[in-house]
Amino acid sequence: MMLRCLLIFTGFPVYLSLPLHSLFRRGFRSTKGCYCKNLEMVIGNAPMGHARQADFRLCNVSGYMTELLEIEARNPRFHVLFIPGNPGIVTFYKDFLESLYEELEGSASVTAIGHICQTSKDWEHGRRFSLQEQIFHKLDFIDHKLQSKEVPIILVGHSIGSYISLEMFKRAPRKVIYCIGLYPFLAVNTNSSKQTAIRRLAQSPILCLVVSLMVAVLALLPIQQLKFIIQKSIGKSWSAASVEVACSHLVRYHTARNILFMARTEFAKLSETPDWDFMRAKQEKIAFLFGVDDHWGPLSLFEEISKQVPSVAMSIEREGHTHSFSVTEVGSLWVAKHVASLIKDHVSSSG
């Protein structure tokens, strides 16, 4: 029950093609201030065509240990930077990122950056980070880790990552050429009973502490028992690898505390009116994908954006993948194809 309370607002259990324990090499190596672990296929031949496996990295960004997933193109025309939702755990998006790279046919490098302290290890020793701090963290990554890249940046965000991407676009307009929001959480949905319940939970320090302690107790269970509990509660439709991610990242006291604290600051900030003026100024460089039944990005928001910013590229996904598109390979592939199509159209139209 506590796991459900903690994670019901995320909406994106995801699928990975292999269990995490089979993907990581032992040991770290240092490269330009980053500590790296490569993800590799355990069996099989090298991938054909443009298919590539993502590299997992631990990288120091503005003093905080940060999880990255990266696929480097040999001669990229641009760099796709992906911002996850909340929880901001990049390994949830492995299939999506690899599918996106393949759909772009090697024309772009792809990087996903995780949120501070939503990691398998408590690198920051119990500190909690707000929405604004997560935004500054991503901007620092562009300034200090992508500054040597001579290609332009395309931002892709999921859920609250869509809001973060827009804020990054606003503050780094010379480096960013396009911004795509997937199932965007841009404003509080006052008509949603789920959001109301989640908001009350996130705003209560006592309830947040209780939920986090319960999660910490679950983390003490033997791994097989923990997997069973997750599979029978929040992860009924999850892949085995998604359950692995939950065990290694989500069922952690520090992660739970940061998920809820970030959610609290999200609700406070997104109670404000969206910055329509900025979106109008950049409407030819912004696109959104909405779901049919998504309380984080309801169709009422779709309609409001269409009215306020008529030239923004807007789409509605009707294939049944919804906010949790990355829970399956087919969902990850469908959204990757859609994002790649948007990027190709924008790049070709802008010359």
Salt bridges, closest charged atoms under 4 A:
GLU40 OE1 - ARG25 NH2 3.00
GLU67 OE1 - HIS249 NE2 3.14
GLU70 OE1 - ARG57 NE 2.14
GLU72 OE2 - LYS149 NZ 3.53
GLU98 OE2 - LYS94 NZ 3.12
GLU103 OE2 - LYS337 NZ 3.18
GLU133 OE2 - ARG127 NH2 2.91
ASP143 OD1 - LYS175 NZ 2.82
GLU167 OE2 - LYS170 NZ 3.04
GLU167 OE1 - ARG171 NH2 2.94
GLU244 OE2 - LYS227 NZ 2.90
GLU272 OE1 - LYS269 NZ 3.18
ASP275 OD2 - LYS170 NZ 2.89
ASP277 OD1 - ARG280 NH1 2.87
ASP294 OD2 - HIS323 ND1 2.77
GLU304 OE1 - LYS307 NZ 3.60
